[in-house]
Amino acid sequence: MSYTRARFSGDADAADLAATLDPYLAEIEEARIGQRRAEMDVIAAQAQCDYVNARLDDTVIDLADELLYILKDRTSSRFTRYFQQTPYSIVRMALDSELAVVRRWTGSLATEPEESLKAFATRFDGVFALADAALEAQTKALNTRKDLRVRNLEPLAKKLNEARYRLFGQLVTRADEKKLSKQWPHGFFKAKSRRGASGSEPEELETPKTDDPT
């Protein structure tokens, strides 16, 4: 729409149409502001999840190291009580999967005879609280972005495309009335490439063909 308005402004045969696009441009700008805000919220939530994931990974590795220091044997049943798989297999998991494994440990850790192991129950609980908050924020941010797309961006893209085709019809009629080139209407539209659905902005379809319904 910005390109089309600029082309209208520079063509005496279409200059009167330029101002008709201003309401659409205002809607586009408002939508882009909302989209940027939603994207920033998603990024912030992901960053917090990454931070918590690193905290959880460190705690898992520290527990494994403490158990080995105490037991001196990674085949000990007390060690495998927590680590049926290697510690590094656990920390390579996604945050939610790692949490599902590690949450089962705290009850047992709280009853370990060594104080250094008991302390891990409290340490894990602190990380779990951070993780729950981070995952909740991430879910909220992702849902907000989806809602914005289906409630605002997609309807606006449809509205803009419909307006574009109406404009094209007006230009075809005007070209005929003014005896202008049949290619004249096409010059006012610049095709935009389509982005992926998760990051789509209000889009425009390719330049309408002369035999498109108007």
C-alpha positions as CSV (number, residue, x, y, z in Angstrom):
1,M,0.0,0.0,0.0
2,S,2.9,2.4,0.7
3,Y,4.3,1.8,-2.8
4,T,0.9,2.2,-4.4
5,R,0.3,5.5,-2.6
6,A,3.6,6.8,-3.7
7,R,3.0,5.8,-7.3
8,F,-0.5,7.5,-7.1
9,S,1.1,10.7,-5.8
10,G,3.6,10.8,-8.6
11,D,1.1,10.2,-11.5
12,A,-1.2,13.1,-12.4
13,D,-3.7,10.6,-13.8
14,A,-4.0,8.9,-10.4
15,A,-2.9,11.5,-7.8
16,D,-6.5,12.0,-6.5
17,L,-6.5,8.3,-5.3
18,A,-3.4,8.7,-3.0
19,A,-5.3,10.0,0.0
20,T,-7.8,7.2,-0.2
21,L,-5.1,4.8,1.0
22,D,-4.2,6.7,4.2
23,P,-6.8,4.8,6.4
24,Y,-5.3,1.5,5.2
25,L,-1.8,2.6,5.9
26,A,-2.8,3.6,9.4
27,E,-4.3,0.2,10.0
28,I,-1.1,-1.5,8.6
29,E,1.1,0.6,11.0
30,E,-1.1,-0.3,14.0
31,A,-1.0,-4.0,13.1
32,R,2.8,-3.9,12.7
33,I,3.2,-2.3,16.1
34,G,1.0,-5.0,17.7
35,Q,2.9,-7.7,15.9
36,R,6.3,-6.3,17.0
37,R,5.1,-6.2,20.6
38,A,3.8,-9.8,20.4
39,E,7.1,-10.9,18.8
40,M,9.1,-9.2,21.6
41,D,7.0,-10.9,24.2
42,V,7.7,-14.3,22.6
43,I,11.4,-13.6,22.5
44,A,11.5,-12.4,26.1
45,A,9.6,-15.6,27.2
46,Q,12.0,-17.8,25.2
47,A,15.0,-16.1,26.8
48,Q,13.7,-16.7,30.3
49,C,13.1,-20.4,29.4
50,D,16.6,-20.7,28.2
51,Y,17.9,-19.1,31.4
52,V,15.9,-21.5,33.6
53,N,16.9,-24.4,31.4
54,A,20.6,-23.6,32.0
55,R,19.9,-23.3,35.8
56,L,18.3,-26.7,35.8
57,D,21.1,-28.3,33.7
58,D,23.7,-26.9,36.1
59,T,21.7,-28.3,39.1
60,V,21.4,-31.8,37.5
61,I,25.1,-31.9,36.8
62,D,26.0,-30.7,40.3
63,L,23.8,-33.4,41.8
64,A,25.5,-36.1,39.7
65,D,28.9,-34.8,40.7
66,E,27.9,-34.7,44.4
67,L,26.5,-38.3,44.3
68,L,29.7,-39.5,42.6
69,Y,31.8,-37.7,45.2
70,I,29.9,-39.4,48.0
71,L,29.3,-42.9,46.5
72,K,32.5,-43.2,44.3
73,D,30.4,-45.5,42.0
74,R,28.1,-44.5,39.2
75,T,26.7,-48.1,39.2
76,S,25.5,-47.8,42.8
77,S,21.8,-48.2,43.2
78,R,21.7,-44.9,45.1
79,F,23.2,-43.2,42.0
80,T,20.9,-45.0,39.5
81,R,17.9,-44.1,41.7
82,Y,18.2,-40.7,40.1
83,F,20.2,-41.4,36.9
84,Q,18.8,-44.3,35.0
85,Q,20.4,-42.5,32.1
86,T,23.5,-40.4,32.0
87,P,23.3,-36.8,33.4
88,Y,24.2,-35.4,30.0
89,S,21.4,-37.3,28.3
90,I,19.0,-35.5,30.8
91,V,20.4,-32.0,30.3
92,R,20.1,-32.4,26.5
93,M,16.3,-32.6,26.9
94,A,14.0,-29.8,26.2
95,L,13.0,-27.9,29.4
96,D,9.5,-29.5,29.8
97,S,10.9,-33.0,29.2
98,E,13.8,-32.5,31.6
99,L,11.4,-31.2,34.3
100,A,9.2,-34.3,33.9
101,V,12.3,-36.4,34.8
102,V,13.7,-34.3,37.5
103,R,10.5,-33.4,39.4
104,R,10.4,-37.0,40.6
105,W,13.7,-36.6,42.5
106,T,12.9,-34.0,45.2
107,G,10.9,-36.2,47.5
108,S,13.8,-38.7,47.7
109,L,16.4,-36.0,47.9
110,A,14.7,-34.5,50.9
111,T,15.2,-37.8,52.8
112,E,18.8,-38.5,51.9
113,P,21.1,-39.0,54.9
114,E,23.7,-36.6,53.7
115,E,23.0,-32.9,54.2
116,S,24.7,-32.0,51.0
117,L,22.2,-34.1,49.1
118,K,19.2,-32.9,51.1
119,A,20.1,-29.4,50.0
120,F,19.4,-30.3,46.4
121,A,15.7,-30.8,47.2
122,T,15.4,-27.1,48.1
123,R,17.6,-26.1,45.2
124,F,15.5,-28.0,42.7
125,D,12.3,-26.6,44.1
126,G,13.6,-23.1,43.5
127,V,14.4,-23.9,39.9
128,F,11.0,-25.5,39.4
129,A,9.2,-22.4,40.5
130,L,11.2,-20.3,38.0
131,A,10.6,-22.9,35.3
132,D,6.8,-23.0,35.8
133,A,6.6,-19.3,35.6
134,A,8.7,-19.2,32.5
135,L,6.8,-21.9,30.7
136,E,3.5,-20.2,31.6
137,A,4.7,-16.9,30.2
138,Q,5.9,-18.6,27.1
139,T,2.5,-20.3,26.5
140,K,0.8,-17.0,27.1
141,A,3.1,-15.1,24.6
142,L,2.7,-17.8,22.0
143,N,-1.1,-17.8,22.3
144,T,-1.3,-14.0,22.2
145,R,0.7,-14.1,18.9
146,K,-1.6,-16.7,17.5
147,D,-4.6,-14.7,18.5
148,L,-3.2,-11.6,16.9
149,R,-2.6,-13.4,13.7
150,V,-6.0,-15.0,13.3
151,R,-8.0,-12.1,14.7
152,N,-6.1,-9.1,13.3
153,L,-3.4,-9.9,10.8
154,E,-5.2,-12.4,8.6
155,P,-8.4,-10.4,8.4
156,L,-6.4,-7.2,7.6
157,A,-4.5,-9.0,4.9
158,K,-7.8,-10.1,3.3
159,K,-9.2,-6.5,3.6
160,L,-6.1,-5.0,2.0
161,N,-6.1,-7.5,-0.9
162,E,-9.8,-6.8,-1.5
163,A,-9.1,-3.1,-1.5
164,R,-6.2,-3.7,-3.9
165,Y,-8.4,-5.5,-6.4
166,R,-11.0,-2.8,-6.2
167,L,-8.4,-0.2,-6.9
168,F,-7.1,-2.2,-9.8
169,G,-10.6,-2.2,-11.2
170,Q,-10.8,1.5,-10.9
171,L,-7.5,1.9,-12.6
172,V,-8.5,-0.3,-15.5
173,T,-11.6,1.8,-16.0
174,R,-9.6,5.0,-15.8
175,A,-7.1,3.7,-18.3
176,D,-9.9,3.0,-20.7
177,E,-11.5,6.4,-20.2
178,K,-8.2,8.2,-20.6
179,K,-6.9,6.1,-23.4
180,L,-3.9,5.0,-21.4
181,S,-1.8,1.9,-21.9
182,K,-3.3,-1.4,-20.7
183,Q,-0.2,-1.9,-18.6
184,W,-0.7,1.4,-16.8
185,P,-2.8,-0.1,-14.0
186,H,-0.2,-2.7,-13.2
187,G,2.5,-0.2,-12.5
188,F,0.9,0.9,-9.3
189,F,1.3,-2.5,-7.5
190,K,4.5,-4.1,-6.2
191,A,4.2,-7.8,-5.4
192,K,5.3,-8.8,-1.9
193,S,6.8,-12.1,-1.0
194,R,4.8,-14.3,1.5
195,R,6.3,-15.0,4.9
196,G,5.8,-18.0,7.1
197,A,2.5,-18.1,9.0
198,S,4.1,-17.6,12.4
199,G,5.7,-14.3,11.4
200,S,3.3,-13.1,8.7
201,E,2.6,-9.4,8.3
202,P,-0.4,-8.0,6.4
203,E,0.4,-9.0,2.8
204,E,-0.6,-8.1,-0.7
205,L,-1.3,-10.5,-3.5
206,E,0.6,-10.4,-6.7
207,T,-0.4,-7.7,-9.3
208,P,-3.9,-8.6,-10.6
209,K,-4.1,-9.7,-14.2
210,T,-6.1,-7.6,-16.7
211,D,-8.7,-10.4,-17.0
212,D,-9.2,-10.7,-13.2
213,P,-12.8,-9.9,-12.0
214,T,-13.1,-6.3,-11.1
